[in-house]
């Protein structure tokens, strides 16, 4: 049982490092070197599953908030 938990934790750590690297190098186009981005991904990956769930929650919250704002603007424009 403990080995399974450890493997799940390591998998989350690796997924976090890969996601962090892709985001910073290809999407955000960070000014830092790729080696530094990998190191930071490794360092922050200690919180692996917490980081992944937090990131997903923030994205979902952002889209929900944007939808609410769009609906609010639509209703206000119709009521004018």
PDB file as gemmi writes it, atoms N, CA and C in Angstrom:
CRYST1    1.000    1.000    1.000  90.00  90.00  90.00 P 1                      
ATOM      1  N   UNK A   1       0.819  -1.199   0.000  1.00  0.00           N  
ATOM      2  CA  UNK A   1       0.000   0.000   0.000  1.00  0.00           C  
ATOM      3  C   UNK A   1       0.861   1.261   0.000  1.00  0.00           C  
ATOM      4  N   UNK A   2       1.930   1.257   0.779  1.00  0.00           N  
ATOM      5  CA  UNK A   2       2.782   2.431   0.847  1.00  0.00           C  
ATOM      6  C   UNK A   2       3.498   2.664  -0.479  1.00  0.00           C  
ATOM      7  N   UNK A   3       3.864   1.597  -1.166  1.00  0.00           N  
ATOM      8  CA  UNK A   3       4.543   1.737  -2.445  1.00  0.00           C  
ATOM      9  C   UNK A   3       3.617   2.348  -3.477  1.00  0.00           C  
ATOM     10  N   UNK A   4       2.341   1.970  -3.454  1.00  0.00           N  
ATOM     11  CA  UNK A   4       1.382   2.558  -4.384  1.00  0.00           C  
ATOM     12  C   UNK A   4       1.234   4.048  -4.142  1.00  0.00           C  
ATOM     13  N   UNK A   5       1.151   4.458  -2.896  1.00  0.00           N  
ATOM     14  CA  UNK A   5       1.045   5.882  -2.577  1.00  0.00           C  
ATOM     15  C   UNK A   5       2.279   6.636  -3.041  1.00  0.00           C  
ATOM     16  N   UNK A   6       3.440   6.042  -2.849  1.00  0.00           N  
ATOM     17  CA  UNK A   6       4.688   6.673  -3.276  1.00  0.00           C  
ATOM     18  C   UNK A   6       4.723   6.828  -4.796  1.00  0.00           C  
ATOM     19  N   UNK A   7       4.300   5.799  -5.528  1.00  0.00           N  
ATOM     20  CA  UNK A   7       4.291   5.872  -6.993  1.00  0.00           C  
ATOM     21  C   UNK A   7       3.306   6.928  -7.494  1.00  0.00           C  
ATOM     22  N   UNK A   8       2.163   7.041  -6.842  1.00  0.00           N  
ATOM     23  CA  UNK A   8       1.196   8.070  -7.217  1.00  0.00           C  
ATOM     24  C   UNK A   8       1.774   9.455  -6.957  1.00  0.00           C  
ATOM     25  N   UNK A   9       2.472   9.618  -5.847  1.00  0.00           N  
ATOM     26  CA  UNK A   9       3.100  10.891  -5.523  1.00  0.00           C  
ATOM     27  C   UNK A   9       4.171  11.241  -6.555  1.00  0.00           C  
ATOM     28  N   UNK A  10       5.012  10.283  -6.920  1.00  0.00           N  
ATOM     29  CA  UNK A  10       6.062  10.516  -7.909  1.00  0.00           C  
ATOM     30  C   UNK A  10       5.449  10.847  -9.266  1.00  0.00           C  
ATOM     31  N   UNK A  11       4.376  10.160  -9.635  1.00  0.00           N  
ATOM     32  CA  UNK A  11       3.687  10.451 -10.889  1.00  0.00           C  
ATOM     33  C   UNK A  11       3.180  11.888 -10.900  1.00  0.00           C  
ATOM     34  N   UNK A  12       2.597  12.333  -9.805  1.00  0.00           N  
ATOM     35  CA  UNK A  12       2.130  13.708  -9.709  1.00  0.00           C  
ATOM     36  C   UNK A  12       3.272  14.699  -9.804  1.00  0.00           C  
ATOM     37  N   UNK A  13       4.393  14.365  -9.193  1.00  0.00           N  
ATOM     38  CA  UNK A  13       5.571  15.226  -9.238  1.00  0.00           C  
ATOM     39  C   UNK A  13       6.067  15.363 -10.683  1.00  0.00           C  
ATOM     40  N   UNK A  14       6.144  14.243 -11.390  1.00  0.00           N  
ATOM     41  CA  UNK A  14       6.594  14.259 -12.787  1.00  0.00           C  
ATOM     42  C   UNK A  14       5.618  15.029 -13.662  1.00  0.00           C  
ATOM     43  N   UNK A  15       4.317  14.818 -13.473  1.00  0.00           N  
ATOM     44  CA  UNK A  15       3.314  15.561 -14.243  1.00  0.00           C  
ATOM     45  C   UNK A  15       3.418  17.060 -13.986  1.00  0.00           C  
ATOM     46  N   UNK A  16       3.669  17.428 -12.733  1.00  0.00           N  
ATOM     47  CA  UNK A  16       3.809  18.837 -12.401  1.00  0.00           C  
ATOM     48  C   UNK A  16       5.031  19.436 -13.085  1.00  0.00           C  
ATOM     49  N   UNK A  17       6.151  18.723 -13.063  1.00  0.00           N  
ATOM     50  CA  UNK A  17       7.373  19.221 -13.699  1.00  0.00           C  
ATOM     51  C   UNK A  17       7.157  19.408 -15.201  1.00  0.00           C  
ATOM     52  N   UNK A  18       6.536  18.438 -15.845  1.00  0.00           N  
ATOM     53  CA  UNK A  18       6.283  18.527 -17.284  1.00  0.00           C  
ATOM     54  C   UNK A  18       5.342  19.688 -17.595  1.00  0.00           C  
ATOM     55  N   UNK A  19       4.250  19.802 -16.841  1.00  0.00           N  
ATOM     56  CA  UNK A  19       3.309  20.901 -17.055  1.00  0.00           C  
ATOM     57  C   UNK A  19       3.932  22.256 -16.793  1.00  0.00           C  
ATOM     58  N   UNK A  20       4.721  22.362 -15.748  1.00  0.00           N  
ATOM     59  CA  UNK A  20       5.402  23.605 -15.398  1.00  0.00           C  
ATOM     60  C   UNK A  20       6.370  24.002 -16.515  1.00  0.00           C  
ATOM     61  N   UNK A  21       7.113  23.025 -17.036  1.00  0.00           N  
ATOM     62  CA  UNK A  21       8.073  23.281 -18.096  1.00  0.00           C  
ATOM     63  C   UNK A  21       7.371  23.735 -19.375  1.00  0.00           C  
ATOM     64  N   UNK A  22       6.340  23.012 -19.787  1.00  0.00           N  
ATOM     65  CA  UNK A  22       5.612  23.360 -21.010  1.00  0.00           C  
ATOM     66  C   UNK A  22       5.004  24.744 -20.890  1.00  0.00           C  
ATOM     67  N   UNK A  23       4.394  25.041 -19.743  1.00  0.00           N  
ATOM     68  CA  UNK A  23       3.769  26.344 -19.557  1.00  0.00           C  
ATOM     69  C   UNK A  23       4.799  27.466 -19.624  1.00  0.00           C  
ATOM     70  N   UNK A  24       5.895  27.327 -18.903  1.00  0.00           N  
ATOM     71  CA  UNK A  24       6.877  28.405 -18.837  1.00  0.00           C  
ATOM     72  C   UNK A  24       7.712  28.565 -20.098  1.00  0.00           C  
ATOM     73  N   UNK A  25       8.011  27.486 -20.794  1.00  0.00           N  
ATOM     74  CA  UNK A  25       8.873  27.580 -21.969  1.00  0.00           C  
ATOM     75  C   UNK A  25       8.077  27.875 -23.236  1.00  0.00           C  
ATOM     76  N   UNK A  26       6.951  27.197 -23.431  1.00  0.00           N  
ATOM     77  CA  UNK A  26       6.239  27.316 -24.700  1.00  0.00           C  
ATOM     78  C   UNK A  26       5.047  28.269 -24.658  1.00  0.00           C  
ATOM     79  N   UNK A  27       4.332  28.340 -23.557  1.00  0.00           N  
ATOM     80  CA  UNK A  27       3.146  29.191 -23.491  1.00  0.00           C  
ATOM     81  C   UNK A  27       3.512  30.577 -22.983  1.00  0.00           C  
ATOM     82  N   UNK A  28       4.131  30.647 -21.823  1.00  0.00           N  
ATOM     83  CA  UNK A  28       4.494  31.924 -21.201  1.00  0.00           C  
ATOM     84  C   UNK A  28       5.754  32.512 -21.815  1.00  0.00           C  
ATOM     85  N   UNK A  29       6.575  31.696 -22.427  1.00  0.00           N  
ATOM     86  CA  UNK A  29       7.852  32.061 -23.030  1.00  0.00           C  
ATOM     87  C   UNK A  29       8.716  32.838 -22.042  1.00  0.00           C  
ATOM     88  N   UNK A  30       9.026  32.171 -20.959  1.00  0.00           N  
ATOM     89  CA  UNK A  30       9.797  32.736 -19.871  1.00  0.00           C  
ATOM     90  C   UNK A  30      11.178  33.171 -20.346  1.00  0.00           C  
ATOM     91  N   UNK A  31      11.697  34.221 -19.725  1.00  0.00           N  
ATOM     92  CA  UNK A  31      13.016  34.736 -20.089  1.00  0.00           C  
ATOM     93  C   UNK A  31      14.140  33.928 -19.433  1.00  0.00           C  
ATOM     94  N   UNK A  32      13.788  33.005 -18.546  1.00  0.00           N  
ATOM     95  CA  UNK A  32      14.770  32.201 -17.842  1.00  0.00           C  
ATOM     96  C   UNK A  32      15.200  31.008 -18.690  1.00  0.00           C  
ATOM     97  N   UNK A  33      16.372  30.451 -18.372  1.00  0.00           N  
ATOM     98  CA  UNK A  33      16.877  29.300 -19.117  1.00  0.00           C  
ATOM     99  C   UNK A  33      16.003  28.078 -18.842  1.00  0.00           C  
ATOM    100  N   UNK A  34      16.055  27.138 -19.762  1.00  0.00           N  
ATOM    101  CA  UNK A  34      15.255  25.923 -19.626  1.00  0.00           C  
ATOM    102  C   UNK A  34      15.692  25.107 -18.418  1.00  0.00           C  
ATOM    103  N   UNK A  35      16.998  25.144 -18.103  1.00  0.00           N  
ATOM    104  CA  UNK A  35      17.494  24.408 -16.941  1.00  0.00           C  
ATOM    105  C   UNK A  35      16.928  24.991 -15.651  1.00  0.00           C  
ATOM    106  N   UNK A  36      16.842  26.324 -15.581  1.00  0.00           N  
ATOM    107  CA  UNK A  36      16.286  26.960 -14.391  1.00  0.00           C  
ATOM    108  C   UNK A  36      14.792  26.654 -14.261  1.00  0.00           C  
ATOM    109  N   UNK A  37      14.095  26.633 -15.375  1.00  0.00           N  
ATOM    110  CA  UNK A  37      12.669  26.295 -15.349  1.00  0.00           C  
ATOM    111  C   UNK A  37      12.480  24.857 -14.864  1.00  0.00           C  
ATOM    112  N   UNK A  38      13.330  23.931 -15.330  1.00  0.00           N  
ATOM    113  CA  UNK A  38      13.247  22.548 -14.861  1.00  0.00           C  
ATOM    114  C   UNK A  38      13.528  22.451 -13.371  1.00  0.00           C  
ATOM    115  N   UNK A  39      14.529  23.188 -12.905  1.00  0.00           N  
ATOM    116  CA  UNK A  39      14.849  23.164 -11.479  1.00  0.00           C  
ATOM    117  C   UNK A  39      13.680  23.686 -10.647  1.00  0.00           C  
ATOM    118  N   UNK A  40      13.085  24.784 -11.100  1.00  0.00           N  
ATOM    119  CA  UNK A  40      11.949  25.332 -10.356  1.00  0.00           C  
ATOM    120  C   UNK A  40      10.763  24.376 -10.380  1.00  0.00           C  
ATOM    121  N   UNK A  41      10.544  23.711 -11.501  1.00  0.00           N  
ATOM    122  CA  UNK A  41       9.489  22.704 -11.561  1.00  0.00           C  
ATOM    123  C   UNK A  41       9.740  21.576 -10.594  1.00  0.00           C  
ATOM    124  N   UNK A  42      11.005  21.155 -10.496  1.00  0.00           N  
ATOM    125  CA  UNK A  42      11.384  20.107  -9.550  1.00  0.00           C  
ATOM    126  C   UNK A  42      11.167  20.579  -8.116  1.00  0.00           C  
ATOM    127  N   UNK A  43      11.564  21.830  -7.855  1.00  0.00           N  
ATOM    128  CA  UNK A  43      11.448  22.382  -6.502  1.00  0.00           C  
ATOM    129  C   UNK A  43       9.983  22.553  -6.092  1.00  0.00           C  
ATOM    130  N   UNK A  44       9.177  23.115  -6.970  1.00  0.00           N  
ATOM    131  CA  UNK A  44       7.769  23.324  -6.638  1.00  0.00           C  
ATOM    132  C   UNK A  44       6.962  22.036  -6.729  1.00  0.00           C  
ATOM    133  N   UNK A  45       7.506  21.034  -7.418  1.00  0.00           N  
ATOM    134  CA  UNK A  45       6.810  19.763  -7.590  1.00  0.00           C  
ATOM    135  C   UNK A  45       6.629  18.984  -6.310  1.00  0.00           C  
ATOM    136  N   UNK A  46       7.293  19.399  -5.239  1.00  0.00           N  
ATOM    137  CA  UNK A  46       7.118  18.732  -3.952  1.00  0.00           C  
ATOM    138  C   UNK A  46       5.648  18.768  -3.560  1.00  0.00           C  
ATOM    139  N   UNK A  47       4.966  19.801  -3.945  1.00  0.00           N  
ATOM    140  CA  UNK A  47       3.533  19.935  -3.655  1.00  0.00           C  
ATOM    141  C   UNK A  47       2.688  19.359  -4.787  1.00  0.00           C  
ATOM    142  N   UNK A  48       3.262  18.471  -5.559  1.00  0.00           N  
ATOM    143  CA  UNK A  48       2.755  18.001  -6.831  1.00  0.00           C  
ATOM    144  C   UNK A  48       1.237  17.978  -6.977  1.00  0.00           C  
ATOM    145  N   UNK A  49       0.541  17.128  -6.269  1.00  0.00           N  
ATOM    146  CA  UNK A  49      -0.900  17.011  -6.468  1.00  0.00           C  
ATOM    147  C   UNK A  49      -1.633  18.251  -5.968  1.00  0.00           C  
ATOM    148  N   UNK A  50      -1.136  18.867  -4.922  1.00  0.00           N  
ATOM    149  CA  UNK A  50      -1.752  20.110  -4.447  1.00  0.00           C  
ATOM    150  C   UNK A  50      -1.637  21.182  -5.524  1.00  0.00           C  
ATOM    151  N   UNK A  51      -0.473  21.268  -6.160  1.00  0.00           N  
ATOM    152  CA  UNK A  51      -0.265  22.242  -7.227  1.00  0.00           C  
ATOM    153  C   UNK A  51      -1.133  21.978  -8.434  1.00  0.00           C  
ATOM    154  N   UNK A  52      -1.243  20.708  -8.815  1.00  0.00           N  
ATOM    155  CA  UNK A  52      -2.062  20.353  -9.977  1.00  0.00           C  
ATOM    156  C   UNK A  52      -3.527  20.653  -9.700  1.00  0.00           C  
ATOM    157  N   UNK A  53      -4.045  20.232  -8.538  1.00  0.00           N  
ATOM    158  CA  UNK A  53      -5.444  20.496  -8.212  1.00  0.00           C  
ATOM    159  C   UNK A  53      -5.702  21.994  -8.060  1.00  0.00           C  
ATOM    160  N   UNK A  54      -4.769  22.705  -7.454  1.00  0.00           N  
ATOM    161  CA  UNK A  54      -4.927  24.152  -7.306  1.00  0.00           C  
ATOM    162  C   UNK A  54      -4.993  24.839  -8.648  1.00  0.00           C  
ATOM    163  N   UNK A  55      -4.136  24.429  -9.587  1.00  0.00           N  
ATOM    164  CA  UNK A  55      -4.122  25.020 -10.918  1.00  0.00           C  
ATOM    165  C   UNK A  55      -5.430  24.745 -11.644  1.00  0.00           C  
ATOM    166  N   UNK A  56      -5.923  23.516 -11.553  1.00  0.00           N  
ATOM    167  CA  UNK A  56      -7.184  23.154 -12.205  1.00  0.00           C  
ATOM    168  C   UNK A  56      -8.344  23.934 -11.589  1.00  0.00           C  
ATOM    169  N   UNK A  57      -8.362  24.072 -10.279  1.00  0.00           N  
ATOM    170  CA  UNK A  57      -9.429  24.818  -9.615  1.00  0.00           C  
ATOM    171  C   UNK A  57      -9.410  26.278 -10.033  1.00  0.00           C  
ATOM    172  N   UNK A  58      -8.229  26.863 -10.138  1.00  0.00           N  
ATOM    173  CA  UNK A  58      -8.117  28.262 -10.555  1.00  0.00           C  
ATOM    174  C   UNK A  58      -8.631  28.437 -11.979  1.00  0.00           C  
ATOM    175  N   UNK A  59      -8.304  27.519 -12.876  1.00  0.00           N  
ATOM    176  CA  UNK A  59      -8.778  27.606 -14.263  1.00  0.00           C  
ATOM    177  C   UNK A  59     -10.300  27.489 -14.324  1.00  0.00           C  
ATOM    178  N   UNK A  60     -10.855  26.525 -13.598  1.00  0.00           N  
ATOM    179  CA  UNK A  60     -12.313  26.352 -13.584  1.00  0.00           C  
ATOM    180  C   UNK A  60     -12.981  27.596 -13.013  1.00  0.00           C  
ATOM    181  N   UNK A  61     -12.459  28.119 -11.924  1.00  0.00           N  
ATOM    182  CA  UNK A  61     -13.021  29.313 -11.302  1.00  0.00           C  
ATOM    183  C   UNK A  61     -12.965  30.497 -12.260  1.00  0.00           C  
ATOM    184  N   UNK A  62     -11.867  30.628 -13.001  1.00  0.00           N  
ATOM    185  CA  UNK A  62     -11.712  31.732 -13.954  1.00  0.00           C  
ATOM    186  C   UNK A  62     -12.802  31.667 -15.032  1.00  0.00           C  
ATOM    187  N   UNK A  63     -13.037  30.474 -15.594  1.00  0.00           N  
ATOM    188  CA  UNK A  63     -14.045  30.346 -16.638  1.00  0.00           C  
ATOM    189  C   UNK A  63     -15.461  30.553 -16.102  1.00  0.00           C  
ATOM    190  N   UNK A  64     -15.728  30.101 -14.909  1.00  0.00           N  
ATOM    191  CA  UNK A  64     -17.042  30.331 -14.305  1.00  0.00           C  
ATOM    192  C   UNK A  64     -17.257  31.818 -14.075  1.00  0.00           C  
ATOM    193  N   UNK A  65     -16.243  32.494 -13.554  1.00  0.00           N  
ATOM    194  CA  UNK A  65     -16.343  33.931 -13.303  1.00  0.00           C  
ATOM    195  C   UNK A  65     -16.522  34.704 -14.602  1.00  0.00           C  
ATOM    196  N   UNK A  66     -15.792  34.343 -15.649  1.00  0.00           N  
ATOM    197  CA  UNK A  66     -15.953  35.009 -16.942  1.00  0.00           C  
ATOM    198  C   UNK A  66     -17.351  34.797 -17.504  1.00  0.00           C  
ATOM    199  N   UNK A  67     -17.899  33.607 -17.341  1.00  0.00           N  
ATOM    200  CA  UNK A  67     -19.257  33.326 -17.818  1.00  0.00           C  
ATOM    201  C   UNK A  67     -20.275  34.166 -17.064  1.00  0.00           C  
ATOM    202  N   UNK A  68     -20.118  34.259 -15.762  1.00  0.00           N  
ATOM    203  CA  UNK A  68     -21.042  35.064 -14.960  1.00  0.00           C  
ATOM    204  C   UNK A  68     -20.970  36.523 -15.380  1.00  0.00           C  
ATOM    205  N   UNK A  69     -19.783  37.038 -15.625  1.00  0.00           N  
ATOM    206  CA  UNK A  69     -19.625  38.435 -16.039  1.00  0.00           C  
ATOM    207  C   UNK A  69     -20.255  38.665 -17.402  1.00  0.00           C  
ATOM    208  N   UNK A  70     -20.076  37.738 -18.342  1.00  0.00           N  
ATOM    209  CA  UNK A  70     -20.686  37.872 -19.671  1.00  0.00           C  
ATOM    210  C   UNK A  70     -22.209  37.857 -19.593  1.00  0.00           C  
ATOM    211  N   UNK A  71     -22.755  36.945 -18.787  1.00  0.00           N  
ATOM    212  CA  UNK A  71     -24.209  36.874 -18.622  1.00  0.00           C  
ATOM    213  C   UNK A  71     -24.723  38.155 -17.978  1.00  0.00           C  
ATOM    214  N   UNK A  72     -24.007  38.674 -17.000  1.00  0.00           N  
ATOM    215  CA  UNK A  72     -24.409  39.910 -16.333  1.00  0.00           C  
ATOM    216  C   UNK A  72     -24.415  41.077 -17.311  1.00  0.00           C  
ATOM    217  N   UNK A  73     -23.382  41.191 -18.139  1.00  0.00           N  
ATOM    218  CA  UNK A  73     -23.332  42.265 -19.122  1.00  0.00           C  
ATOM    219  C   UNK A  73     -24.471  42.125 -20.145  1.00  0.00           C  
ATOM    220  N   UNK A  74     -24.759  40.906 -20.567  1.00  0.00           N  
ATOM    221  CA  UNK A  74     -25.846  40.662 -21.512  1.00  0.00           C  
ATOM    222  C   UNK A  74     -27.188  41.095 -20.921  1.00  0.00           C  
ATOM    223  N   UNK A  75     -27.430  40.722 -19.671  1.00  0.00           N  
ATOM    224  CA  UNK A  75     -28.691  41.090 -19.021  1.00  0.00           C  
ATOM    225  C   UNK A  75     -28.790  42.596 -18.854  1.00  0.00           C  
ATOM    226  N   UNK A  76     -27.713  43.244 -18.436  1.00  0.00           N  
ATOM    227  CA  UNK A  76     -27.727  44.694 -18.258  1.00  0.00           C  
ATOM    228  C   UNK A  76     -27.964  45.401 -19.585  1.00  0.00           C  
ATOM    229  N   UNK A  77     -27.372  44.921 -20.669  1.00  0.00           N  
ATOM    230  CA  UNK A  77     -27.573  45.545 -21.971  1.00  0.00           C  
ATOM    231  C   UNK A  77     -29.006  45.353 -22.461  1.00  0.00           C  
ATOM    232  N   UNK A  78     -29.622  44.222 -22.182  1.00  0.00           N  
ATOM    233  CA  UNK A  78     -31.014  43.975 -22.567  1.00  0.00           C  
ATOM    234  C   UNK A  78     -31.986  44.825 -21.760  1.00  0.00           C  
ATOM    235  N   UNK A  79     -31.642  45.128 -20.511  1.00  0.00           N  
ATOM    236  CA  UNK A  79     -32.537  45.901 -19.655  1.00  0.00           C  
ATOM    237  C   UNK A  79     -32.409  47.408 -19.851  1.00  0.00           C  
ATOM    238  N   UNK A  80     -31.445  47.864 -20.602  1.00  0.00           N  
ATOM    239  CA  UNK A  80     -31.269  49.314 -20.818  1.00  0.00           C  
ATOM    240  C   UNK A  80     -32.327  49.887 -21.701  1.00  0.00           C  
TER     241      UNK A  80                                                      
END                                                                             
